[in-house]
């Protein structure tokens, strides 16, 4: 996981910041870091929110499946024993 995800991102951000510091004003590097941090925070918060919605949806779907199967089971039991 580290070599496939964190290492390339860390290398990319470090290289980008160092090139911005070397070739331009440090304000560009600060702007880049703040935008990257804001994007990272937004992504993590939105992902957590989305995971919460997906868990809630799956729990509701599981409950609906259970109620539907019980309803059909009871219907056919009553139909069979009449």
Secondary structure, 3 states (H helix, E strand, C coil): CHHHHHHHHHHHHHHHHHHHHHHCCHHHHHHHHHHHHHHHHHHHHHHHHHHHHHHHHHHHHHHHHHHHHHHHHHHHHHHHHC
